[in-house]
Amino acid sequence: MADTMIRSHERAAATRSGYPMAALGIALVLAVPLLAWLAAQGGLRLLFAVPFLLVAGIALLVGLYMLQPNEAANLTLFGAYSGTDRSEGLRWANPLVRKRRLSLRSRNLNVAPLKVNDLRGNPVEIGAVVVWRVRDTAQAAYDVDDFENYVKVQAEAAIRHLASSYAYDDGEDLPPGAHTLRGGMEAVSAALRDELQARFDAAGVEVQDAKLSHLAYAPEIAQVMLRRQQAEAIVSARHKIVQGAVGMVEAALQGLSERNVVHLDDERKASMVSNLLVVLCSDRETQPVINTGTLYT
C-alpha cells in the first residue's frame, strides 16, 4: 500500500517583537483606572471604553511569549499549523494561537548495549552514542506522535540492523577488503549515520554524529572466541616467523656459495637448512651440539 500521509514542512510564522506590544498592553491596562476615574467625574461616555481597553490590554499581554537561544515555537490556530518562530527573545503572536516550544539544541542518545547476532550468527553486544537535533520543527511535532521516543526506538532498530550486516571480526569466509565491526570502525560509523538519517528523516531530525560505544562478544561465547582469536594470532605470528626464517636461510646459503666458504652437496644443504629452521623457528632456546669430527662424521 502506498504511503498517503502528507508530510509537514516548516515555514516561518507571522510574529512580531514582543517589546513594543508589551509596552502597549501595559499602557492600555494602566489606562483603565484613569478612564474609570474620568467616567466617575462625569464623563459617562468614557465608561463604555473601559472594558474595551481592558480586554485589548489583556489580549496583547496574553500574546507574549519568550524564546531562548536555539529554541523554536510552533504556532497553531484552531488546530491548523500557522508557522514556526525561531527568533529569540520576547515575541508576540495572535493571543488565540497555541504555542508549542521545541528545543533546537544538540542532544545525546546513549543506546545501551544490545544483544544482536552478527553476520555469522554469533551473538554480540553492541551499543552506540548518537548526537542529534531537530531540523524541521513541523515534522517533529506533527508527523510523529513523540519524536524523542521515535528517535530512541529507531536508533535501536538501526543498530540491530547494522550489527547483522557486518561480521564481528575478520575470517576466511569474508571477501578481501570486507569491513568488520571491530576492524572497520570508521566505515561502520559512517554506515550507522547514513541508516539513522534515513530513519530520522520522517521526524525532521538531523544526525550530527554516531559512533559505537560498546562492542563485545556475548558472555556465553566470549571465552571461546577469545581462544579462537589467540589461536589465530599464534598462527599468524608463526607464519611470519617461518617466512623470515626461510629468507634468512636462503641468504645464508647464497652467501656461503658466493664466498666459496664451504661446498655442500644437496644432502648437507638439507641438513643445514633443517638445523637453521629449527633454531630460527623454535619458541624455546636451542642447545648447540659441537661436532668434533669432520662434516661427514
Secondary structure, DSSP 8 states (H G I E B T S, - for coil): -----------B---EEHHHHHHHHHHHHHHHHHHHHHHHTT-GGGGGHHHHHHHHHHHHHHTEEEE-TTEEEEEEETTEEEEEE---EEEE--TTSEEEEEE-S-EEEEEEEEEEE-TTS-EEEEEEEEEEEES-HHHHHHTSS-HHHHHHHHHHHHHHHHHHHSBSS--TTS-TT--BTTT-HHHHHHHHHHHHHHHHGGGTEEEEEEEEEEEEE-HHHHHHHHHHHHHHHHHHHHHHHHHHHHHHHHHHHHHHHHTTS----HHHHHHHHHHHHHHHH-SS--------S-TT-
